[in-house]
Amino acid sequence: GQQVMQIPQYQHVQEGEDFTTYCNSSTTLSNIQWYKQRPGGHPVFLIQLVKSGEVKKQKRLTFQFGEAKKNSSLHITATQTTDVGTYFCAGDVGGSYIPTFGRGTSLIVHP
Amino acid sequence: DAGVTQSPTHLIKTRGQHVTLRCSPISGHKSVSWYQQVLGQGPQFIFQYYEKEERGRGNFPDRFSARQFPNYSSELNVNALLLGDSALYLCASSLTSGTSNEQFFGPGTRLTVL
């Protein structure tokens, strides 16, 4: 079964509101990656986090890796309609460098 | 530079048939991974190849097989198709198979099994 859990499954926001998706693993992750998939498209790599407690920012996006390396989050400030899509986390659960994807959080932004 | 390319884009097969999907990685990338994505789910790992050797295999039956060629392109073969094999099949390439393996996905092949 899925070893990387992601919540929520869906999130509706008004344009300008913030958005956060959470990723949790029962086992320690070697690293975690985040991807965005637009409707009808393919996953596009956003970022990789490797270190415990790491925080990285990309414009309005903030990515965090938990201290125990078992959880991660993606926060978007002041969402825009261009942020619409499904955000996936993918963790390396077995140290094999093969990412296990979460189920994804679909972000719907209402103008 | 061209991204990851996959062919065909769409495919319709009937139960029991076999299918071959093809992937060309980004130039210079030596690692290719295959994923199956069912609607509403995240990509599920099938295989990873690096330098023509299998480096990882997901929890898929033996009906699924793959190989990587000297030019690093790859094929995914699925035999004895089942209705449940209907999905988007994604190929992803990366420079290496190590930890800094940012993966670049292709547009996918949409397989429908009737």
Boltz contact constraints between the chains, C-beta under 6 A:
constraints:
  - contact:
      token1: [A, 31]
      token2: [B, 99]
      max_distance: 6.0
  - contact:
      token1: [A, 42]
      token2: [B, 105]
      max_distance: 6.0
  - contact:
      token1: [A, 42]
      token2: [B, 107]
      max_distance: 6.0
  - contact:
      token1: [A, 42]
      token2: [B, 108]
      max_distance: 6.0
  - contact:
      token1: [A, 43]
      token2: [B, 105]
      max_distance: 6.0
  - contact:
      token1: [A, 45]
      token2: [B, 102]
      max_distance: 6.0
  - contact:
      token1: [A, 88]
      token2: [B, 42]
      max_distance: 6.0
  - contact:
      token1: [A, 96]
      token2: [B, 56]
      max_distance: 6.0
  - contact:
      token1: [A, 97]
      token2: [B, 97]
      max_distance: 6.0
  - contact:
      token1: [A, 97]
      token2: [B, 98]
      max_distance: 6.0
  - contact:
      token1: [A, 97]
      token2: [B, 99]
      max_distance: 6.0
  - contact:
      token1: [A, 97]
      token2: [B, 101]
      max_distance: 6.0
  - contact:
      token1: [A, 98]
      token2: [B, 45]
      max_distance: 6.0
  - contact:
      token1: [A, 98]
      token2: [B, 48]
      max_distance: 6.0
  - contact:
      token1: [A, 98]
      token2: [B, 56]
      max_distance: 6.0
  - contact:
      token1: [A, 101]
      token2: [B, 42]
      max_distance: 6.0
  - contact:
      token1: [A, 101]
      token2: [B, 43]
      max_distance: 6.0
  - contact:
      token1: [A, 102]
      token2: [B, 42]
      max_distance: 6.0
  - contact:
      token1: [A, 103]
      token2: [B, 41]
      max_distance: 6.0
  - contact:
      token1: [A, 103]
      token2: [B, 42]
      max_distance: 6.0
  - contact:
      token1: [A, 104]
      token2: [B, 42]
      max_distance: 6.0
